[in-house]
Amino acid sequence: MPLINMPEFSGRLLDDFAARGAARIDTPVIQPAAPFLDMAGEDLRRRIFLTESETGESLCLRPEFTIPVCLRHIETVTGTPRRYCYLGEVFRQRRDGDNEFYQAGIEDLGETDIAAADARAITDAVQILENLLPGRRLAVRLGDQSVFEAVVRALGLPAGWQKRLIQSFGNTAHLKQLLQRLASPQAVAGLSAETAALVRQDEAALIAQIDRTMQETGYSTNASRSPREIAARLKEKLALAETRLDGSALLLLGEFLSLELPLTEAPAALAGFADAAGLSLGAALEGFEERVAALAGLGMDVSKITYRAAFGRPLDYYTGLVFEVTRAGDDAVLAGGGRFDRLLTLLGAREDIPAVGFSLWLDRIEQARAR
């Protein structure tokens, strides 16, 4: 039995996409693996189907569309702003065994009005689902990585710890582990007391010791890093291991991550949290408020959207807005997306290109239609 009635279903979707000003773009099923392995996130990386070309290049079956669409945009040297849509098969290892399924979506590249583009992405996703699932109640959940990053930075943690926490956004279990480590620092494994003392007090002596050890062991001739680089890495590891976040700061971070409320109430709640904690959330909070206003301006019932401070999506390239849409009372994600402003530069674009988009899980939508 076919997974989904693609001729009828795809025609309706593509007509809807075209009416929203999105031009269809096709991308090859076989993709270079490196961009996905570098940027897509741990959850997706371990579910990719990998292969090799005749020349030994690492390739994969297309596991999602955002990265291929961005690569195609860069290759064609197309100007912005530009809206693309896509529809086709993706391939991921899934526990239920359905490793090949269909996705469709819209990517909005180069729109400089961030709040308006974010609001349009959410509104488009909801309206498309309402057209496909008439009469079904939908639930929209929203998070914002830029607000989380602003809170983490305002706490004054070392850059390494900021990076770790930001990369774990949306992974509740991993984030909890990191916070536990911040509450109870651990010693660096394999580091002698003498070396640890040099790391803390005498960088020149540390570099000399590393150089001497490398010369004695013959490692220096094949080393990929110099003694100075190794010393810098040891200093960073020790600083991260010995960093301790005081109890009040941990409570603040925990309080922030526990926020979950209707989006209409979220701007005031975030402003109140920042004032009470003595933190400056600056542009992140301003952008959040502008997005709420833009959503209301497009006719969305903002009171029915839930903001959850700890909510993220398991893709490393998201930078701001993240959202997902489900049927009310059902956890199966029907649509999900967010903002990925750094991705095109990382993929080779010569200038920064703001970007936001969403994907639709067509197999889940078809199941919801059948029910």
N, C-alpha and C positions, 0 to 999 in steps of 0.2 A: 504494500500500500504506500503511495507517495506520502512524503512527510507533510506536504502542504499543496493545495491546488494553486500552483504557481501562476498559470496563465491568467486566471481571473483575479487572483489576489494581487499579483504584481502590477497588472494594468491599473487597478484602482489606486494603488499606492503611488505609482509613477505619475499618474494624472494629478494626484494631490500634491506631490512634490513640485511638479512643474508649475502648478497654480501658486505655489509659495516662492517662486523665483529661483528654484534650484535646478541646475543643469546636471544631467546624469553623467557620471564618469565611470568607466570600466577599468578595472585593474587586474593584472594576471593572477591566476590561482597560485602559481609558484612565485614566491617572494624571497629576496635575500633575507637570511635569518638574523643578521647582526642587529638591525634596528629594533627588532622585537626583543631580542635577548638583552639589549642595552637599555631599553626605555619602557618596555611594556609592563613591568612589574612581576614579582616572583610568582604570584598565583597563575598568571598567563604563561610565563616562561616554562613552567614545569608541565604544561599541557599541550605544548606545541609539537606538531609532527615534523621532525627534522629529516633532511636528506642532504645529498651533496651533488654538485655538478661534476662534469667530467674533469674539470680543472681543479677540483677539490674545494670549490667555494661552498660554504654552508648555506643551504637553502631550507625553506619550510613551506608547508601548505598554509595558505592565507588564514591566520587565526582571528583577524579582525580587519576593519576597513580604514580606521583613522590614519594609521601610519602609511598604508599604500596610497590613500587619497592625497595626503600631504606630499609624499614623494613625487607623485604624478604632477601635482601643481608646481613643484619646484622644477621638475624636468622640462615642463612646457613653457616655463618663464611667463606665466600668465599673471596679469596685474590683479590688484585687489581694490575694493572688496569683491569677493566672489563666493557664491553659494553653490555647493556641489551636493548631489544626492547619489546614492548607490543602492544596489540591491543585488544580492548574490549569495553564494555559499561560503561559509567559513568552516574551519576544521579545528576542533579542539578535543582533547581527551576528556570525556565526561563520565562520571560515575554511573549514570544510567545507560551508558553504551551508545547513545545517539551522538556520535562524534562528528557528524556532518549535518549542518543545519543552515537555515537561511537567516540573514540579517539585512535590514535596510536602514537608511538613516540620512541625515543631512549634516554637512560640515560647513560652517560659516567662517570664512577666512578673510581677515583684513578689515573687519568692521571696527572702527575706532571708538564708537559709542558703546563701551563695554556693557553698561547696564541694559541698554536697549537690546543688544545682541543676546545677552543672557536671558532676558525676559522672553524674547522671541523664540529661543530654543525650547524653553520650558513650555510656552504656550503652544508651539507647533506640535511638540510631542503629545501633549494632552489632547489637543483637538484632533489629531490624526487617530489616536486611540479611541476617542469618543465616536468618530466616524466608523471605525471598524467594529466597535463594541457598543452599539447603541443601547442605552438603558442600563448599562453596568456602572456602578459607582467606582470611581478611581481614587486612589490615595497617592499623594505626591509628597515625597520626603526630600528635604534639601539640606545640604551642608556647605561649608565654605572653607577651603583649605587656607586661603589668604588670612582669614580671621584667626584660625588656629596658629598660623605662622607668626602673626603679630603678637599673640599672647605669649608664645614660646620665646620670641626675641625680647619682649618686654621684661621677662623674668631674668635676663642677664646671664643665661647659660653660655658656656664656651661654644664656639661655632660648631665643633664636632658633635656636641650633644644636641644642638639645635637641628643639625642635619639628620641625626638618627631619629629624633622625635618626629620631624616633619615627614620623613620617609615612611614612618609607621602609621601615619594618619589614615584612619579607616580600618586598620587591623587592630581590633580591640585587645586581643590576647597579647600581641607583641608589644603594644603600647603599655599595657599593664606591667609586663616584665621589665621594660625600660624604667618605668617609674619606681618599681621596687628596687632596681639597681641604684637609682638616684637617691633613694632613701637610705640604702645600706651599701656604700661603696665597697668594691672588692679589690684585692691586690692583683697586680698584673702577673699572670702565671709565667714562670720561667725567668723572671728578672731577679738577679741577685741583689742583696742589700747594697753591695759596693757600686754596682751599675746604677741602681735606683738613686743612690746619693749623687753620683755624677750627673745623672739626668736632671736632678733638681738644682744642682749647685755649680757645675763647671762644665759648660758645653765644650770648650776647647779640649779638656782632658777626656771627655767622653768620645769625641771624634778621634782623638789620638788612640784611645784604647780600641775602638772599633777597627781603625786602620791597622793597628798592630795585630789584632786577632785575625783579620782577613789575610794579612801577609803571611802569618805563621801557618794558617790552614790552607793556603793556596787558593782561597776562595775569590780573592780580589780580581784575578784575571778573567773570571766568568761572571762577576757580579753585575746585575742590572741596575743597582743603585750604589751611589758613592757613600763613603763613611758619613759625610755631612747629611745626606738624605736619610740614611738609616737613623742617625741621631735625632733628626727632626721628627721622624715617625715615632721613635721611642718616647720623645717628649710629649707628643700628642696623645699616645696611648696612655701614658701615665697620668696626664692631666684629665683625660676622660674617665679613667678608672677611679681617680681620687676625688672627682667632683661630687659634691654632696649638695642636694637641694634641701634647704631648711624646711622644717615642718609647715610653716605658714605658706611658703611658696607651693609646696605639694598640695596643701589644702586648696589653694587658689586654683591650681591646674585641675584638680579633681572637681571643684565646683563648676568650673567652666565646662568640662567635658560632660557633666551631668545635665546641662541645659537641654531641654526638649519641650517645645511649646509651639503654639500657632505662630505662623510667620508674621502676622499682624503685630504680635507682642514682642517679637525677637529684637528689633532695633532698640527699643527702650530697655529690654532686659540686658542686652550687651553693653549699652551705655552705662546702665546702673552698675553692672559688674565691674567695668573698667574704672568707674569713679570710686567705688568702694575699695577696689584693690590698689588704687593709685597707679594704674597702668594706662599708657597712651596707645590706643589702637588706631589712631590717625586715619590714614587713607583707606585702610581695610574696612573700618566701620562706615565711613562715608560711602564707599562703593556698595556696601551691603544695603544701606538705606536707599540709595539710588535705584538698586535693582528691585527692591520691594515696591517703590513708587512706579517703576516702569511696568512691572507685572500688573499692578492695579490699573494702570493706564491702558493696558491691552485687554481689560475686561476680566482678568482672572480673579476668582474669589480667593484672595490671599489668606483669609481666615481658615480655609480648608487645606492649606499647605502646611506641613509640619517642618519646623527647623529643628535639627538635632546637631548640637555642636560637635559631637564625636563622629558624625557620619562622614564617611569617605567611600571612594570606590577603588577596587584593587588594581589600579593602573598608575604607574609611577609618573606619567607625564601630566597629570592634572595639576593646575596651579591656583585655581580659585573656586568658582561655583562647581558643585557636584550635585547631581540629583538623580532620582529614579522614580518611576511610576509603576504601581501595582494595582490590582483589583483590591477594593476595600476588603479587609479580612483575609487576604491571601498574600503570602510572602514571595510568590514567583514574580520576578522583575519582568515587566513587559517592555519598558523603555528605560534607558539610562544614559547619562551623558555628563558633560561638564566643560570647563574651560581649560585650554592647554596652550597658553601663550608662549611657552619656551620651546615647544616641540619642533616647529618648523626651522628655527635657527639651529637646533641640535642636529636636524636632518640635513643641513647644508644651505638653508636660505641665506641670502646675503644681508638681509635686514630683518628686524623683528616684525613678526606678523601675528597680531592678536587672533585668537581662534577659539571657537566654541562649537559644540555639536552634540548629537545624540544618536543612538542606535535603537532599533526596534527588534525584539526577539520574535520572529515570525512564527516559530513553532509554538511558543507559549501563547501567542495571540490566537492562533488557530484552535488550540485546545480550549481557550476561554470562550471562543465563539461557539465551539461545539457544545460546551456545557450550558 
